[in-house]
Amino acid sequence: MLSSCVTEETIRPTRPRNPVAATGSTQTPPPFPELNLSPDTRTLTVGVRAAVGLLGSVPYDNFALPIVSPDGRFIATEAGIAPTWPTILAQSGGGGGVPEATRLEIHTLDLRIGIPDNERQPAHLKTIVNEPVLLGRSCDREGFLVESPREDGSRWIGKASWETGRITWLVRDAQINAFAALGPDGRLAWSRRARDQAHYELIVRQGDREWSYATPEQSWLLPTWSGRGDGLFVLLLRDGNLELIFATASNKSAFRQSIRTTPLASKSTLRTAYQTMSGQIGIIGLPRPTLDQVTFTHPRHLRASVWRPLALGGSSPAILYKDSFAVVVNDSDIAFVSTPENLMRQSLVDPKIHANVLAGTLIPRPIDSPYWHYVLLSPQEGRIGLSVTKLLPPER
């Protein structure tokens, strides 16, 4: 299929351009800066063309979105009955309970050009049934992360092979290890707590070196690598206040010295933190971004957001389009934004410039493929619809 979309946006040419569309107010902002139209207003026409191929669907537990390999050849999905919130959040004293009715499946995807859509159905490759595991939040070209709540209340972190499903245990001890993320050059970051404690510390590992960072009565949660060397984002939950932290994670001293922070919300819980980062998948093996950045769902504004802490004006996140819930930044200033109605292409330099790309609830996952640019996830009841897309040169 071929989709062509043209959107007309009214632009005031004299308005200064902000390198990061940020909102620094503590009050709920309007979607974007108000337009004060004047006689010198002009109309800018933005055209977007995209090719689309249908891939079929895979099972879905109606909670955890699948993980797509960096090359787009594999997809890992959580099927069966979704785990309970205590299991997802590693609560209830131990790791939250063993997810006995949840299974992980691996499927292969056919991305070749010229294959009829009705012949592109994903091929089931492996079901992981030998261990009680949940789908993790990170992957690379070799495999994807899983987390395993154990009978004794501990929680392990492993990496499952895309091709065989075999799990290599990366963290296996008597503590609760959760929310892990792979980083560049073999790095790993996760949150850890003892079974008799309530608060999480941050753990960072590179090779055979490992260090931890903790503060009294505070939890360091859901670390996410920036994709550029040692840059690490992590959520800090203290007394119900949720903050987003960025720091250099080469060692403990560098981390402490380089911390930058932006407040997100008050009256927050561990569940708030989880939902803030639930759409963020750390994919190692794609081209590295030009800026340290993280995408997330802002818990106060309830919109997809981008934070570039080292960019000009980067003290606050960029709050994206109304009702947006997922975002992928494909270059330095253009984002693909998901809303319940459309997949949109939006400028981060001037947020008034945006265009609909495809209709429907579509969540993009970038891939490094010679054929396509993104795998699109479309949640349905018990299934995830799959398609692929790539942008085409605009028509004159």
FISE-825410 format. One line per 8 residues: number of its first residue (from 1); their letters; for each residue x, y, z of N, C-alpha, C. Coordinates in steps of 0.1 Angstrom, whole numbers, plus 5000, padded with zeros to 4 digits. Last residue first. Example, Ala and Ser with C-alpha at 12.3 -4.5 7.8 and 13.67 -1.06 7.14 Angstrom:
# residues 2
2 = sa = 5128:4978:5071:5137:4989:5071:5129:5000:5079; 5132:4943:5078:5123:4955:5078:5132:4967:5078
//
This chain:
# residues 396
396 = reppllkt = 5069:5163:4939:5071:5177:4936:5058:5184:4937; 5066:5140:4966:5064:5144:4952:5066:5159:4950; 5092:5131:4988:5080:5138:4985:5079:5140:4970; 5105:5097:4991:5107:5111:4987:5094:5118:4984; 5090:5078:5018:5094:5080:5004:5097:5094:5001; 5096:5058:5047:5093:5071:5041:5098:5071:5026; 5082:5026:5053:5094:5035:5051:5089:5048:5044; 5069:5000:5074:5068:5012:5066:5081:5018:5064
388 = vslgirge = 5050:4971:5082:5063:4978:5081:5061:4990:5072; 5029:4956:5108:5032:4961:5095:5045:4968:5094; 5009:4937:5129:5022:4941:5125:5022:4946:5110; 4988:4935:5157:4989:4936:5143:5003:4942:5139; 4987:4914:5184:4994:4926:5179:4995:4926:5164; 4959:4901:5203:4969:4900:5192:4975:4914:5190; 4941:4905:5223:4948:4892:5222:4958:4891:5211; 4927:4930:5205:4924:4921:5216:4931:4908:5214
380 = qpsllvyh = 4956:4949:5194:4942:4944:5192:4939:4935:5204; 4980:4973:5185:4974:4965:5196:4959:4962:5193; 5003:4973:5162:4989:4978:5163:4981:4969:5173; 5035:4984:5154:5027:4976:5162:5013:4982:5164; 5057:4985:5126:5046:4992:5133:5037:4982:5141; 5090:4988:5120:5080:4979:5122:5069:4986:5130; 5107:5010:5097:5100:5008:5110:5091:4996:5109; 5120:5010:5072:5126:5019:5083:5120:5015:5097
372 = wypsdipr = 5130:4984:5049:5120:4992:5057:5127:5000:5068; 5153:4972:5036:5140:4973:5030:5130:4983:5036; 5176:4970:5051:5177:4975:5037:5163:4978:5031; 5172:4980:5085:5169:4970:5074:5171:4977:5061; 5170:4985:5115:5181:4987:5106:5180:4977:5095; 5141:5000:5129:5149:4988:5125:5159:4993:5115; 5119:5014:5154:5129:5015:5143:5137:5003:5141; 5086:5010:5158:5098:5004:5163:5109:5005:5152
364 = piltgalv = 5056:5028:5164:5067:5025:5156:5079:5019:5164; 5023:5020:5167:5035:5023:5175:5047:5019:5168; 4991:5031:5159:5003:5025:5154:5015:5029:5162; 4959:5033:5154:4968:5033:5165:4980:5025:5161; 4953:5053:5123:4952:5041:5132:4961:5042:5144; 4969:5064:5093:4957:5064:5102:4958:5051:5111; 5001:5079:5088:4992:5068:5086:4981:5068:5096; 5009:5107:5090:5015:5097:5081:5006:5086:5077
356 = nahikpdv = 5001:5140:5094:4997:5127:5096:5004:5118:5085; 5025:5165:5104:5017:5159:5093:5013:5145:5097; 5036:5197:5117:5034:5182:5118:5024:5178:5107; 5047:5224:5132:5048:5217:5119:5047:5202:5121; 5047:5233:5157:5035:5236:5149:5035:5229:5136; 5071:5229:5168:5061:5218:5170:5048:5221:5163; 5101:5232:5156:5089:5240:5155:5077:5231:5156; 5118:5212:5164:5123:5225:5163:5111:5235:5164
348 = lsqrmlne = 5106:5188:5161:5109:5192:5175:5114:5206:5175; 5079:5181:5139:5091:5187:5141:5093:5191:5156; 5064:5149:5134:5063:5162:5140:5077:5168:5142; 5041:5127:5120:5055:5132:5119:5056:5146:5124; 5020:5103:5134:5023:5116:5130:5038:5118:5128; 4995:5080:5132:5009:5081:5134:5013:5094:5127; 4962:5085:5148:4972:5086:5137:4986:5084:5142; 4945:5081:5170:4940:5082:5157:4950:5081:5145
340 = ptsvfaid = 4960:5079:5194:4950:5069:5191:4944:5069:5177; 4994:5086:5182:4981:5090:5189:4971:5079:5187; 5029:5087:5181:5017:5079:5180:5006:5086:5188; 5053:5103:5161:5045:5104:5173:5032:5096:5171; 5085:5107:5151:5073:5100:5148:5065:5098:5161; 5103:5138:5148:5099:5126:5156:5086:5120:5150; 5132:5155:5140:5120:5150:5136:5116:5138:5144; 5158:5164:5146:5147:5173:5150:5134:5168:5144
332 = sdnvvvaf = 5178:5144:5142:5180:5154:5152:5168:5162:5156; 5157:5115:5137:5169:5122:5134:5170:5134:5144; 5137:5101:5149:5145:5094:5138:5157:5102:5133; 5123:5093:5178:5130:5104:5172:5140:5098:5161; 5092:5081:5186:5105:5077:5181:5111:5089:5174; 5067:5078:5211:5074:5087:5202:5087:5080:5198; 5034:5076:5225:5046:5070:5221:5053:5079:5211; 5011:5091:5229:5015:5082:5240:5028:5074:5236
324 = sdkyliap = 4992:5121:5226:5003:5112:5221:5007:5103:5233; 4973:5139:5233:4969:5125:5233:4980:5116:5228; 4989:5165:5215:4978:5161:5224:4975:5147:5222; 5025:5161:5209:5011:5164:5205:5001:5159:5215; 5049:5167:5236:5045:5165:5222:5030:5166:5220; 5072:5186:5253:5059:5179:5255:5052:5179:5241; 5105:5182:5261:5096:5187:5250:5083:5179:5252; 5116:5188:5295:5113:5180:5283:5105:5187:5273
316 = ssgglalp = 5140:5214:5305:5127:5207:5306:5124:5199:5294; 5165:5222:5299:5162:5220:5313:5149:5213:5315; 5175:5227:5273:5171:5213:5277:5168:5211:5292; 5183:5249:5260:5170:5249:5264:5165:5235:5270; 5206:5230:5241:5202:5244:5244:5187:5244:5248; 5211:5197:5255:5208:5207:5244:5204:5220:5249; 5213:5180:5275:5225:5188:5272:5223:5197:5260; 5189:5167:5278:5194:5175:5289:5205:5184:5286
308 = rwvsarlh = 5162:5162:5262:5176:5163:5257:5183:5172:5267; 5133:5143:5262:5142:5152:5270:5156:5150:5265; 5101:5142:5250:5115:5140:5247:5123:5149:5256; 5069:5125:5253:5078:5136:5256:5092:5132:5252; 5034:5120:5251:5047:5116:5248:5057:5128:5249; 5014:5129:5279:5017:5130:5265:5031:5125:5263; 5005:5137:5305:4999:5125:5298:5001:5126:5283; 5015:5156:5322:5009:5161:5311:5002:5150:5302
300 = rphtftvq = 5025:5138:5342:5017:5150:5346:5009:5155:5334; 5041:5119:5331:5030:5115:5340:5021:5126:5344; 5050:5116:5297:5050:5125:5309:5039:5122:5318; 5066:5089:5285:5052:5094:5286:5052:5103:5299; 5096:5093:5266:5088:5087:5277:5074:5094:5276; 5130:5092:5254:5116:5094:5252:5108:5087:5263; 5161:5109:5257:5152:5098:5262:5138:5102:5258; 5195:5117:5246:5180:5119:5247:5173:5107:5252
292 = dltprplg = 5223:5131:5234:5218:5123:5245:5203:5127:5247; 5224:5132:5198:5223:5139:5211:5219:5128:5222; 5225:5115:5176:5235:5126:5177:5235:5134:5190; 5223:5080:5183:5217:5093:5181:5228:5104:5182; 5237:5053:5164:5236:5061:5176:5231:5075:5174; 5218:5029:5146:5227:5040:5145:5226:5049:5158; 5213:4999:5166:5208:5009:5156:5219:5020:5156; 5222:4985:5187:5225:4980:5173:5220:4989:5162
284 = iigiqgsm = 5198:4983:5212:5213:4984:5209:5215:4978:5196; 5171:4998:5224:5175:4989:5212:5190:4992:5209; 5150:5000:5250:5164:5002:5246:5169:4993:5236; 5118:5013:5248:5126:5001:5246:5140:5005:5242; 5093:5028:5264:5107:5031:5261:5114:5017:5260; 5067:5026:5275:5069:5026:5260:5083:5027:5255; 5071:5028:5302:5066:5016:5297:5068:5015:5281; 5079:5050:5317:5089:5044:5309:5084:5032:5301
276 = tqyatrlt = 5055:5056:5332:5063:5067:5325:5073:5061:5315; 5048:5032:5343:5041:5037:5332:5047:5048:5325; 5068:5032:5364:5067:5021:5354:5060:5026:5342; 5060:5054:5379:5073:5054:5373:5073:5043:5362; 5035:5046:5388:5036:5058:5380:5049:5058:5372; 5042:5024:5404:5034:5022:5392:5035:5034:5382; 5055:5037:5425:5063:5028:5416:5055:5025:5403; 5039:5069:5425:5042:5056:5430:5051:5049:5421
268 = sksalptt = 5034:5104:5433:5037:5093:5424:5040:5081:5432; 5029:5131:5440:5019:5120:5444:5021:5108:5435; 5042:5149:5412:5041:5146:5426:5030:5135:5428; 5064:5147:5383:5051:5147:5390:5052:5145:5405; 5090:5156:5373:5079:5151:5365:5066:5152:5371; 5120:5177:5372:5108:5172:5379:5097:5167:5370; 5152:5168:5361:5139:5176:5357:5128:5169:5365; 5187:5170:5365:5174:5165:5369:5163:5174:5364
260 = risqrfas = 5220:5157:5363:5210:5167:5359:5197:5162:5362; 5251:5147:5377:5236:5146:5377:5229:5159:5373; 5278:5145:5378:5273:5150:5366:5257:5150:5366; 5287:5135:5402:5292:5148:5399:5284:5154:5387; 5277:5108:5403:5274:5118:5413:5276:5132:5409; 5291:5098:5380:5276:5098:5381:5272:5109:5391; 5318:5099:5388:5313:5107:5376:5298:5108:5376; 5317:5081:5410:5321:5095:5412:5316:5104:5400
252 = knsatafi = 5310:5056:5397:5301:5062:5407:5304:5077:5409; 5314:5058:5361:5318:5053:5374:5309:5060:5384; 5300:5064:5338:5313:5056:5337:5317:5051:5350; 5276:5077:5334:5276:5065:5343:5289:5057:5341; 5264:5109:5337:5275:5101:5331:5277:5089:5340; 5229:5114:5339:5242:5115:5344:5251:5107:5336; 5196:5125:5346:5206:5122:5336:5220:5124:5342; 5164:5118:5359:5178:5121:5361:5186:5117:5349
244 = lelngdrl = 5132:5128:5367:5140:5122:5357:5154:5127:5358; 5112:5123:5397:5121:5131:5389:5128:5122:5378; 5084:5123:5417:5091:5116:5406:5099:5126:5398; 5075:5122:5450:5079:5130:5439:5088:5122:5429; 5070:5104:5471:5060:5106:5462:5063:5116:5450; 5096:5103:5484:5084:5110:5491:5073:5113:5481; 5111:5098:5454:5113:5101:5468:5101:5109:5473; 5124:5083:5426:5112:5084:5434:5115:5086:5448
236 = llvflgdg = 5140:5088:5396:5142:5089:5411:5129:5092:5417; 5149:5071:5367:5139:5078:5374:5142:5077:5389; 5176:5078:5345:5170:5070:5355:5160:5078:5363; 5199:5077:5318:5187:5083:5324:5182:5073:5334; 5233:5080:5309:5223:5072:5315:5212:5080:5321; 5261:5079:5288:5249:5087:5292:5238:5077:5297; 5284:5067:5278:5281:5065:5292:5268:5072:5297; 5274:5063:5245:5285:5061:5255:5279:5059:5269
228 = rgswtpll = 5244:5069:5237:5257:5076:5234:5267:5074:5245; 5221:5059:5246:5225:5055:5233:5239:5060:5229; 5212:5064:5271:5210:5075:5261:5213:5070:5247; 5196:5038:5289:5208:5044:5283:5205:5054:5272; 5177:5039:5317:5176:5038:5303:5189:5045:5297; 5164:5024:5347:5175:5031:5340:5174:5029:5325; 5142:5020:5367:5140:5020:5353:5151:5027:5345; 5150:5040:5397:5142:5031:5389:5144:5032:5374
220 = wsqeptay = 5158:5043:5429:5164:5046:5416:5158:5036:5407; 5142:5056:5457:5143:5045:5448:5148:5050:5435; 5150:5065:5491:5147:5069:5477:5149:5057:5469; 5160:5063:5517:5146:5064:5515:5142:5069:5501; 5193:5075:5508:5183:5070:5518:5169:5073:5515; 5205:5063:5477:5203:5074:5486:5192:5070:5496; 5230:5046:5457:5218:5046:5465:5218:5059:5474; 5246:5028:5433:5244:5042:5437:5230:5042:5445
212 = swerdgqr = 5274:5006:5425:5260:5009:5429:5259:5023:5433; 5292:4989:5399:5291:4998:5410:5276:5001:5413; 5316:4966:5384:5302:4969:5388:5302:4979:5400; 5335:4951:5359:5333:4962:5369:5319:4965:5372; 5337:4933:5339:5338:4928:5352:5337:4938:5363; 5316:4951:5317:5326:4940:5318:5326:4934:5332; 5298:4971:5337:5305:4971:5324:5317:4962:5325; 5269:4979:5354:5279:4969:5352:5285:4972:5338
204 = vileyhaq = 5252:4995:5380:5257:4996:5366:5269:4987:5365; 5223:4999:5399:5234:4991:5397:5239:4993:5382; 5206:5018:5423:5210:5017:5409:5222:5009:5408; 5182:5005:5447:5195:5012:5444:5197:5010:5429; 5149:5009:5460:5159:5003:5450:5171:5012:5449; 5133:5001:5491:5138:5011:5482:5149:5004:5473; 5125:4983:5510:5114:4989:5502:5120:4997:5490; 5137:4950:5521:5138:4965:5519:5128:4970:5509
196 = drarrswa = 5139:4923:5520:5133:4929:5532:5134:4945:5532; 5151:4917:5497:5137:4913:5498:5131:4919:5511; 5171:4945:5484:5169:4932:5492:5155:4929:5494; 5171:4957:5450:5168:4958:5464:5168:4945:5471; 5179:4974:5420:5181:4962:5429:5177:4966:5443; 5178:4981:5385:5174:4984:5399:5175:4972:5408; 5205:4983:5361:5192:4978:5366:5190:4983:5380; 5225:4981:5331:5220:4989:5343:5207:4983:5347
188 = lrgdpgla = 5253:4972:5312:5240:4968:5318:5237:4976:5330; 5273:4973:5283:5269:4978:5296:5255:4972:5300; 5284:4966:5257:5282:4956:5268:5277:4960:5281; 5284:4989:5241:5296:4983:5245:5295:4973:5257; 5254:5005:5254:5264:5003:5244:5277:4996:5250; 5231:4985:5275:5237:4997:5270:5248:4995:5260; 5200:4971:5285:5213:4970:5279:5218:4983:5274; 5183:4973:5316:5185:4979:5303:5199:4976:5298
180 = afaniqad = 5159:4961:5340:5172:4962:5334:5172:4968:5320; 5139:4958:5361:5139:4970:5352:5153:4972:5345; 5155:4941:5389:5144:4945:5380:5148:4956:5371; 5161:4919:5415:5168:4926:5404:5157:4929:5393; 5163:4911:5447:5153:4915:5437:5159:4924:5427; 5187:4885:5456:5180:4898:5457:5170:4900:5446; 5202:4863:5453:5191:4862:5462:5183:4875:5464; 5210:4861:5418:5214:4860:5432:5201:4860:5440
172 = rvlwtirg = 5220:4867:5388:5213:4856:5394:5218:4855:5409; 5222:4882:5358:5222:4886:5372:5213:4875:5379; 5223:4868:5334:5232:4879:5336:5233:4883:5351; 5219:4837:5320:5216:4845:5332:5227:4856:5334; 5207:4831:5288:5219:4833:5296:5217:4842:5308; 5183:4810:5274:5186:4821:5283:5199:4820:5289; 5173:4803:5241:5181:4799:5253:5185:4811:5261; 5161:4809:5218:5154:4811:5230:5161:4808:5242
164 = tewsakgi = 5174:4808:5193:5172:4796:5200:5163:4797:5212; 5174:4834:5182:5174:4823:5173:5170:4810:5181; 5177:4853:5202:5166:4855:5192:5164:4841:5185; 5183:4843:5236:5187:4843:5222:5175:4845:5212; 5177:4863:5264:5173:4852:5256:5178:4854:5242; 5192:4870:5294:5192:4875:5280:5189:4862:5272; 5180:4879:5327:5186:4871:5317:5185:4877:5304; 5178:4884:5362:5178:4890:5349:5186:4881:5339
156 = wrsgderp = 5156:4873:5389:5168:4873:5381:5167:4881:5368; 5146:4877:5422:5143:4880:5408:5156:4881:5400; 5133:4859:5451:5143:4867:5444:5138:4869:5429; 5113:4843:5461:5111:4857:5462:5122:4865:5456; 5116:4816:5455:5121:4820:5468:5119:4835:5471; 5107:4813:5429:5099:4808:5440:5103:4814:5454; 5114:4844:5410:5117:4830:5415:5108:4826:5427; 5109:4862:5381:5106:4861:5395:5107:4846:5399
148 = sevlfger = 5130:4871:5357:5124:4859:5362:5122:4860:5377; 5131:4889:5326:5132:4889:5341:5124:4878:5346; 5151:4894:5296:5140:4888:5303:5142:4889:5318; 5163:4910:5267:5163:4908:5281:5150:4902:5286; 5173:4894:5236:5165:4904:5244:5165:4900:5259; 5200:4891:5212:5189:4886:5220:5182:4898:5227; 5219:4901:5193:5220:4887:5198:5207:4882:5205; 5214:4928:5189:5213:4919:5178:5213:4904:5182
140 = dcsrgllv = 5194:4936:5218:5204:4939:5208:5203:4929:5197; 5170:4952:5241:5175:4941:5232:5187:4946:5224; 5147:4957:5268:5159:4961:5260:5163:4949:5252; 5129:4950:5288:5127:4963:5282:5139:4967:5273; 5115:4916:5290:5122:4928:5295:5120:4940:5287; 5088:4895:5297:5095:4902:5287:5102:4914:5293; 5094:4870:5323:5086:4882:5318:5095:4888:5307; 5094:4835:5331:5101:4848:5327:5090:4858:5322
132 = penvitkl = 5102:4806:5344:5092:4816:5345:5097:4830:5342; 5115:4783:5319:5117:4792:5330:5105:4802:5331; 5107:4768:5297:5115:4761:5308:5118:4770:5320; 5094:4780:5277:5085:4774:5287:5093:4768:5299; 5093:4800:5250:5102:4798:5262:5093:4793:5274; 5089:4789:5218:5082:4793:5230:5091:4790:5242; 5100:4798:5185:5103:4792:5198:5093:4798:5209; 5088:4806:5160:5102:4800:5161:5104:4792:5174
124 = hapqrend = 5063:4812:5137:5066:4809:5151:5079:4801:5152; 5064:4837:5114:5066:4823:5116:5070:4820:5130; 5040:4861:5103:5051:4857:5111:5052:4842:5114; 5030:4862:5069:5026:4859:5082:5039:4855:5091; 5031:4870:5042:5041:4875:5051:5038:4871:5066; 5013:4864:5023:5023:4854:5025:5034:4858:5035; 4997:4885:5020:4990:4874:5026:5000:4862:5028; 5013:4904:5007:5010:4906:5021:5005:4893:5027
116 = pigirldl = 5039:4890:4986:5025:4893:4988:5022:4894:5003; 5070:4905:4984:5063:4893:4989:5048:4897:4991; 5084:4928:4977:5078:4920:4966:5071:4907:4971; 5111:4927:5000:5102:4935:4991:5097:4925:4981; 5112:4911:5032:5116:4912:5018:5106:4920:5010; 5108:4905:5058:5108:4919:5054:5111:4921:5039; 5093:4883:5078:5098:4883:5065:5097:4898:5059; 5101:4874:5111:5094:4883:5102:5101:4883:5089
108 = thielrta = 5096:4849:5136:5105:4855:5126:5096:4863:5117; 5090:4850:5172:5086:4848:5158:5096:4854:5149; 5088:4837:5204:5097:4843:5194:5092:4839:5180; 5070:4841:5234:5072:4835:5221:5081:4843:5212; 5065:4834:5268:5072:4843:5258:5073:4835:5245; 5037:4833:5290:5047:4826:5282:5053:4837:5272; 5020:4830:5321:5025:4838:5310:5036:4831:5303; 5011:4815:5342:5003:4815:5330:5007:4824:5319
100 = epvggggg = 5030:4820:5362:5029:4807:5357:5021:4806:5345; 5051:4841:5374:5041:4842:5363:5038:4829:5356; 5055:4842:5409:5059:4835:5396:5048:4836:5386; 5058:4872:5427:5051:4860:5423:5055:4855:5410; 5073:4894:5435:5059:4897:5430:5052:4884:5426; 5097:4890:5446:5097:4894:5432:5084:4896:5426; 5086:4900:5479:5095:4893:5470:5095:4899:5456; 5069:4922:5488:5080:4916:5496:5091:4909:5487
92 = sqalitpw = 5053:4932:5467:5048:4921:5477:5059:4914:5484; 5069:4937:5435:5064:4941:5448:5061:4929:5457; 5076:4939:5407:5085:4933:5417:5081:4937:5431; 5058:4949:5389:5065:4959:5397:5075:4953:5407; 5047:4925:5380:5053:4934:5370:5062:4944:5378; 5036:4914:5403:5047:4907:5396:5054:4917:5387; 5017:4934:5410:5028:4931:5420:5039:4923:5413; 5000:4931:5387:5008:4943:5389:5019:4941:5399
84 = tpaigaet = 5003:4899:5371:4997:4908:5380:5006:4920:5382; 5008:4891:5336:5011:4890:5350:5004:4901:5358; 4983:4880:5313:4992:4890:5317:4995:4888:5332; 4982:4848:5298:4976:4857:5308:4986:4867:5313; 4996:4846:5265:4989:4840:5277:4982:4850:5285; 5027:4864:5258:5014:4858:5255:5008:4851:5267; 5049:4886:5246:5044:4880:5259:5030:4876:5256; 5073:4883:5220:5060:4887:5225:5056:4880:5237
76 = aifrgdps = 5098:4893:5198:5095:4885:5210:5082:4891:5216; 5108:4890:5164:5099:4897:5174:5096:4888:5186; 5133:4894:5139:5126:4887:5150:5118:4896:5158; 5142:4912:5120:5140:4898:5116:5133:4890:5126; 5150:4938:5125:5137:4935:5122:5133:4921:5118; 5175:4944:5136:5174:4942:5121:5160:4939:5116; 5169:4946:5163:5174:4957:5156:5173:4956:5141; 5137:4929:5171:5152:4929:5170:5156:4941:5162
68 = viplafnd = 5111:4941:5191:5115:4938:5177:5131:4939:5177; 5089:4931:5216:5102:4937:5213:5106:4932:5199; 5054:4939:5223:5065:4930:5219:5078:4938:5216; 5040:4953:5253:5042:4954:5239:5054:4945:5235; 5020:4938:5277:5034:4941:5274:5035:4941:5258; 4990:4935:5275:4997:4944:5284:5011:4948:5279; 4978:4915:5261:4970:4928:5263:4977:4937:5273; 4994:4895:5253:4988:4894:5266:4980:4906:5270
60 = ypvsgllg = 4994:4883:5220:4996:4894:5229:4988:4892:5241; 5006:4867:5189:4998:4868:5202:5003:4879:5211; 5008:4887:5158:5014:4877:5168:5005:4878:5181; 5000:4891:5123:4999:4894:5137:5006:4884:5146; 5009:4906:5091:5001:4897:5099:5000:4901:5114; 5022:4925:5077:5030:4914:5082:5021:4904:5089; 5020:4948:5049:5014:4941:5061:5021:4928:5064; 5038:4978:5042:5036:4964:5039:5030:4957:5051
52 = vaarvgvt = 5039:5010:5027:5035:5002:5039:5033:4987:5034; 5055:5041:5021:5051:5028:5017:5049:5019:5029; 5045:5075:5024:5051:5063:5031:5046:5051:5023; 5050:5110:5024:5046:5098:5017:5053:5086:5023; 5039:5142:5034:5046:5130:5038:5041:5118:5030; 5042:5177:5032:5038:5165:5026:5046:5153:5031; 5031:5207:5043:5040:5197:5046:5034:5184:5040; 5028:5241:5036:5023:5228:5033:5034:5217:5034
44 = ltrtdpsl = 5023:5270:5054:5033:5260:5050:5026:5247:5048; 5010:5302:5050:5007:5288:5052:5018:5279:5046; 5016:5332:5070:5016:5324:5058:5013:5310:5061; 5010:5364:5084:5009:5350:5085:5009:5343:5071; 5010:5391:5085:5021:5385:5077:5021:5370:5078; 4988:5399:5100:4987:5400:5085:4998:5393:5078; 4988:5373:5126:4989:5387:5121:4989:5387:5106; 4981:5352:5154:4981:5354:5139:4981:5369:5136
36 = nlepfppp = 4996:5337:5176:4991:5351:5176:4992:5355:5161; 4992:5305:5188:4995:5313:5176:4989:5327:5177; 5007:5293:5218:4995:5299:5211:5000:5307:5199; 5028:5264:5219:5026:5279:5221:5014:5284:5212; 5008:5235:5225:5020:5241:5219:5018:5256:5221; 4989:5227:5244:4996:5217:5236:5009:5223:5230; 4995:5246:5275:4987:5243:5263:4995:5233:5254; 5007:5230:5305:5008:5239:5294:4998:5237:5284
28 = tqtsgtaa = 5001:5230:5339:4998:5223:5327:4998:5232:5315; 5028:5246:5357:5014:5244:5354:5012:5236:5341; 5054:5250:5358:5049:5239:5367:5034:5237:5365; 5071:5256:5327:5061:5259:5337:5058:5247:5345; 5087:5249:5305:5093:5250:5318:5084:5253:5330; 5087:5230:5278:5078:5238:5286:5084:5238:5300; 5103:5230:5246:5103:5227:5260:5092:5235:5267; 5116:5220:5219:5102:5225:5222:5099:5222:5237
20 = vpnrprtp = 5147:5231:5213:5140:5221:5220:5126:5226:5224; 5153:5255:5198:5159:5242:5195:5153:5230:5201; 5128:5276:5188:5134:5270:5199:5140:5257:5196; 5126:5304:5168:5126:5290:5168:5134:5285:5180; 5104:5333:5169:5117:5327:5171:5116:5311:5172; 5081:5343:5145:5082:5336:5158:5096:5330:5159; 5076:5352:5119:5085:5360:5128:5087:5354:5142; 5059:5336:5105:5073:5335:5102:5082:5343:5112
12 = riteetvc = 5035:5315:5118:5039:5329:5118:5054:5330:5116; 5017:5291:5100:5030:5294:5106:5032:5309:5106; 4994:5266:5098:4996:5280:5097:5007:5284:5106; 4997:5237:5077:4999:5243:5090:5001:5258:5089; 4982:5211:5061:4985:5225:5060:4986:5230:5074; 4994:5180:5050:4988:5187:5061:4992:5202:5059; 4990:5151:5031:4994:5165:5031:4987:5172:5042; 5000:5118:5024:4993:5127:5033:4999:5141:5032
4 = sslm = 4998:5087:5010:5003:5100:5008:4994:5110:5016; 5007:5053:5010:4999:5064:5017:5006:5077:5014; 5003:5023:4995:5011:5036:4994:5002:5046:5000; 5008:4988:5000:5000:5000:5000:5009:5012:5000
//
